Amino acid sequence: REIGSIVRSLGCFPTEAELHELLAKVEEEEPTGYIHLEKFLPVMTKVLLNRSYQPIPEDVLLHAFEALDENKCGYITKEELVKYLTEE
């Protein structure tokens, strides 16, 4: 259930469908809810080397931060970012 978080932490941003395809490659025949590192590493190495999943476009990230910039000053403070990431 945490495979999406793990993959995203490696800088890959697959769609939900792509994530399900990836999971099918690394999952055991009888799903246990766990993925063995021995199966995950080769698949994820290939994904990373092939740059299989595009990063989030810069304009999308910028738009997300603009939405958080309530005062329209061009930045958000560290405190605001911490608040958004922990409370909202």
Backbone as ProteinMPNN parsed JSONL, in Angstrom:
{"seq_chain_A": "REIGSIVRSLGCFPTEAELHELLAKVEEEEPTGYIHLEKFLPVMTKVLLNRSYQPIPEDVLLHAFEALDENKCGYITKEELVKYLTEE", "coords_chain_A": {"N_chain_A": [[0.809, -1.207, 0.0], [2.125, 1.146, 0.319], [3.65, 1.568, -1.859], [3.348, 3.569, -3.815], [4.164, 5.911, -2.46], [6.824, 5.283, -1.986], [7.871, 5.059, -4.589], [7.378, 7.65, -5.536], [9.02, 9.079, -3.805], [11.424, 8.585, -4.92], [11.525, 10.263, -7.009], [9.854, 9.739, -9.123], [6.791, 9.915, -10.853], [4.321, 8.241, -11.41], [1.183, 7.537, -13.085], [-1.929, 6.423, -11.616], [-2.698, 4.087, -12.934], [-0.256, 3.296, -14.108], [1.145, 2.836, -11.787], [-0.21, 0.632, -10.766], [0.495, -1.219, -12.735], [3.252, -1.385, -12.283], [3.238, -2.403, -9.706], [2.129, -4.911, -10.226], [4.284, -6.122, -11.458], [6.123, -6.479, -9.418], [4.887, -7.724, -7.339], [4.089, -10.63, -5.396], [2.906, -13.851, -6.571], [0.744, -14.734, -5.076], [-0.74, -12.271, -3.541], [0.543, -10.66, -0.687], [0.611, -8.298, 0.564], [3.052, -7.355, 1.007], [6.211, -6.492, -0.457], [8.984, -8.002, -1.831], [12.313, -7.008, -1.493], [14.196, -7.994, -3.273], [12.769, -8.392, -5.596], [11.782, -5.865, -6.095], [13.991, -4.075, -6.432], [15.405, -4.647, -9.012], [13.344, -4.031, -10.862], [12.689, -1.366, -10.194], [15.148, -0.156, -10.591], [15.42, -0.399, -13.363], [13.247, 1.224, -14.13], [14.129, 3.72, -13.184], [16.554, 4.079, -14.617], [15.621, 4.097, -17.239], [14.08, 6.297, -17.184], [11.282, 6.165, -16.935], [8.941, 7.365, -15.947], [7.576, 10.523, -16.189], [8.671, 13.556, -14.635], [6.81, 15.773, -12.457], [5.502, 18.505, -14.194], [7.145, 21.678, -14.269], [5.539, 24.014, -14.342], [3.172, 23.143, -13.201], [3.912, 22.568, -10.568], [4.689, 25.147, -9.811], [2.236, 26.47, -9.994], [0.874, 25.185, -7.93], [2.285, 26.115, -5.676], [1.752, 28.822, -5.954], [-0.934, 28.839, -5.343], [-0.813, 28.41, -2.63], [0.32, 30.736, -1.745], [-1.036, 33.016, -0.181], [-0.899, 35.787, 0.239], [0.028, 36.751, -2.105], [2.74, 37.398, -2.574], [4.842, 36.226, -3.822], [6.249, 34.234, -2.607], [6.357, 31.698, -0.031], [6.543, 31.411, 3.471], [8.822, 29.531, 5.562], [7.514, 28.681, 7.846], [4.839, 28.772, 7.024], [4.87, 26.789, 5.042], [5.541, 24.519, 6.561], [3.246, 24.434, 8.145], [1.241, 23.936, 6.188], [2.074, 21.417, 5.275], [1.882, 19.819, 7.511], [-0.516, 20.268, 8.844], [-2.642, 20.665, 7.075]], "CA_chain_A": [[0.0, 0.0, 0.0], [2.999, 2.313, 0.346], [4.503, 1.558, -3.043], [3.28, 4.879, -4.464], [5.008, 6.838, -1.701], [8.223, 4.91, -2.205], [8.224, 5.41, -5.965], [7.407, 9.12, -5.625], [10.191, 9.581, -3.08], [12.561, 8.403, -5.819], [11.414, 11.257, -8.074], [9.008, 9.241, -10.207], [5.397, 10.263, -10.609], [3.451, 7.485, -12.316], [-0.263, 7.613, -12.912], [-2.427, 5.291, -10.832], [-2.657, 2.902, -13.795], [1.144, 2.89, -14.204], [1.514, 2.323, -10.478], [-0.763, -0.729, -10.692], [1.329, -2.051, -13.603], [4.505, -1.586, -11.563], [2.932, -3.297, -8.592], [1.936, -6.258, -10.781], [5.601, -6.668, -11.783], [6.931, -6.781, -8.226], [4.076, -8.427, -6.346], [4.115, -12.096, -5.416], [1.739, -14.432, -7.242], [-0.312, -14.633, -4.072], [-0.45, -11.009, -2.857], [0.641, -10.721, 0.766], [0.67, -6.948, 1.094], [4.47, -7.027, 1.114], [7.002, -6.655, -1.671], [10.349, -8.382, -1.505], [13.314, -6.097, -2.037], [14.859, -8.657, -4.4], [11.937, -8.186, -6.792], [11.571, -4.439, -6.298], [15.203, -3.392, -6.883], [15.652, -4.668, -10.454], [12.272, -3.334, -11.582], [12.807, 0.07, -9.961], [16.39, 0.276, -11.245], [15.094, -0.245, -14.788], [12.382, 2.404, -14.232], [14.953, 4.92, -12.987], [17.507, 4.215, -15.727], [14.877, 4.412, -18.468], [13.276, 7.498, -16.941], [9.967, 5.705, -17.388], [7.86, 8.252, -15.528], [7.928, 11.926, -16.297], [8.482, 14.332, -13.403], [5.718, 16.735, -12.5], [5.957, 19.696, -14.911], [7.484, 22.826, -13.433], [4.426, 24.956, -14.247], [2.183, 22.573, -12.283], [4.437, 22.816, -9.225], [4.615, 26.586, -9.564], [0.828, 26.793, -9.758], [0.533, 24.692, -6.594], [2.833, 27.045, -4.693], [1.006, 30.087, -6.076], [-2.194, 28.662, -4.618], [-0.511, 28.519, -1.206], [0.784, 32.102, -1.484], [-2.274, 33.775, 0.033], [-0.637, 37.229, 0.178], [0.505, 37.018, -3.47], [4.023, 38.097, -2.475], [5.818, 35.513, -4.62], [6.915, 33.2, -1.821], [5.711, 31.327, 1.228], [7.558, 31.27, 4.509], [9.071, 28.186, 6.059], [6.451, 28.379, 8.798], [3.625, 28.483, 6.254], [5.054, 25.497, 4.386], [5.423, 23.505, 7.61], [1.825, 24.385, 8.512], [0.51, 23.266, 5.112], [2.469, 20.019, 5.157], [1.566, 19.056, 8.723], [-1.871, 20.491, 9.349], [-3.678, 20.741, 6.036]], "C_chain_A": [[0.846, 1.263, 0.0], [3.872, 2.429, -0.895], [4.497, 2.906, -3.761], [4.164, 5.891, -3.77], [6.48, 6.546, -1.939], [8.677, 5.346, -3.593], [8.316, 6.931, -6.118], [8.615, 9.706, -4.906], [11.462, 9.425, -3.906], [12.485, 9.335, -7.024], [10.601, 10.81, -9.271], [7.549, 9.514, -9.86], [4.487, 9.566, -11.604], [1.977, 7.782, -12.061], [-0.692, 6.421, -12.054], [-2.374, 4.004, -11.653], [-1.223, 2.388, -13.914], [1.626, 2.289, -12.883], [1.003, 0.893, -10.291], [0.038, -1.693, -11.568], [2.65, -2.379, -12.917], [4.309, -2.577, -10.424], [2.769, -4.746, -9.081], [3.278, -6.915, -11.099], [6.365, -7.135, -10.548], [6.187, -7.6, -7.178], [4.226, -9.94, -6.492], [2.86, -12.603, -6.128], [0.524, -14.426, -6.326], [-0.029, -13.375, -3.261], [-0.506, -11.15, -1.328], [0.558, -9.336, 1.399], [2.092, -6.467, 1.259], [5.146, -7.255, -0.227], [8.421, -6.98, -1.241], [11.325, -7.457, -2.231], [13.992, -6.698, -3.263], [14.07, -8.505, -5.7], [11.822, -6.707, -7.133], [12.8, -3.762, -6.923], [15.443, -3.468, -8.386], [14.601, -3.915, -11.259], [12.438, -1.823, -11.423], [14.09, 0.625, -10.577], [16.144, 0.52, -12.725], [14.234, 1.005, -15.014], [13.219, 3.68, -14.143], [15.912, 5.139, -14.153], [16.821, 4.604, -17.034], [14.081, 5.708, -18.371], [11.843, 7.263, -17.424], [8.83, 6.659, -17.054], [8.344, 9.689, -15.542], [7.77, 12.619, -14.953], [7.284, 15.268, -13.559], [6.225, 17.988, -13.209], [6.14, 20.888, -13.972], [6.31, 23.785, -13.264], [3.33, 24.443, -13.306], [2.628, 22.798, -10.844], [4.333, 24.294, -8.864], [3.184, 27.008, -9.255], [0.382, 26.342, -8.364], [1.055, 25.637, -5.523], [2.146, 28.408, -4.764], [-0.313, 30.004, -5.319], [-1.981, 28.785, -3.111], [-0.096, 29.933, -0.799], [-0.427, 33.03, -1.356], [-2.076, 35.284, -0.117], [-0.14, 37.674, -1.195], [1.808, 37.819, -3.453], [5.136, 37.367, -3.229], [6.586, 34.441, -3.863], [6.023, 32.812, -0.646], [6.831, 31.111, 2.251], [7.728, 29.806, 4.907], [7.941, 27.766, 6.993], [5.145, 28.031, 8.08], [3.717, 27.099, 5.606], [4.913, 24.358, 5.396], [3.955, 23.337, 8.003], [1.016, 23.618, 7.459], [0.826, 21.777, 5.057], [2.085, 19.18, 6.374], [0.123, 19.157, 9.16], [-2.956, 20.409, 8.297], [-3.476, 19.72, 4.96]], "O_chain_A": [[0.336, 2.344, -0.29], [4.74, 3.3, -0.967], [5.533, 3.342, -4.264], [4.853, 6.661, -4.438], [7.288, 7.465, -2.077], [9.747, 5.934, -3.746], [9.235, 7.435, -6.762], [9.173, 10.712, -5.343], [12.47, 10.07, -3.618], [13.282, 9.217, -7.954], [10.657, 11.44, -10.327], [7.132, 9.359, -8.712], [3.95, 10.189, -12.52], [1.584, 8.216, -10.977], [0.103, 5.516, -11.801], [-2.041, 2.945, -11.122], [-0.99, 1.182, -13.83], [2.42, 1.348, -12.872], [1.698, 0.047, -9.727], [0.24, -2.849, -11.195], [3.113, -3.518, -12.965], [5.125, -3.476, -10.216], [3.219, -5.684, -8.424], [3.398, -8.137, -11.018], [7.159, -8.072, -10.621], [6.795, -8.109, -6.237], [4.461, -10.451, -7.587], [1.877, -11.875, -6.268], [-0.592, -14.144, -6.762], [0.83, -13.396, -2.38], [-1.464, -11.682, -0.766], [0.448, -9.21, 2.618], [2.326, -5.31, 1.609], [4.72, -8.089, -1.026], [8.989, -6.305, -0.382], [11.175, -7.17, -3.418], [14.327, -5.971, -4.199], [14.654, -8.491, -6.784], [11.771, -6.333, -8.305], [12.657, -2.96, -7.846], [15.67, -2.427, -9.002], [14.932, -3.235, -12.231], [12.34, -1.08, -12.4], [14.107, 1.766, -11.037], [16.599, 1.52, -13.282], [14.457, 1.754, -15.965], [13.037, 4.606, -14.934], [16.065, 6.265, -14.625], [17.378, 5.353, -17.836], [13.486, 6.16, -19.349], [11.282, 8.039, -18.199], [7.858, 6.749, -17.804], [9.387, 10.019, -14.978], [6.843, 12.312, -14.204], [6.813, 15.513, -14.67], [7.292, 18.49, -12.855], [5.387, 21.072, -13.015], [6.098, 24.316, -12.174], [2.635, 25.244, -12.681], [1.82, 23.174, -9.994], [3.94, 24.647, -7.752], [2.951, 27.814, -8.354], [-0.391, 27.032, -7.7], [0.347, 25.931, -4.56], [1.98, 29.073, -3.741], [-0.755, 30.986, -4.723], [-2.883, 29.22, -2.394], [-0.159, 30.279, 0.381], [-0.791, 33.733, -2.298], [-2.989, 35.984, -0.553], [0.086, 38.864, -1.413], [1.972, 38.781, -4.204], [6.267, 37.852, -3.267], [7.481, 33.807, -4.423], [5.063, 33.509, -0.315], [7.929, 30.678, 1.904], [6.878, 28.964, 4.618], [7.469, 26.63, 6.937], [4.435, 27.109, 8.48], [2.753, 26.334, 5.624], [4.249, 23.358, 5.124], [3.483, 22.213, 8.173], [0.205, 22.757, 7.799], [-0.066, 20.963, 4.817], [1.974, 17.958, 6.272], [-0.408, 18.234, 9.779], [-4.102, 20.105, 8.627], [-4.263, 19.655, 4.015]]}, "name": "protein", "num_of_chains": 1, "seq": "REIGSIVRSLGCFPTEAELHELLAKVEEEEPTGYIHLEKFLPVMTKVLLNRSYQPIPEDVLLHAFEALDENKCGYITKEELVKYLTEE"}
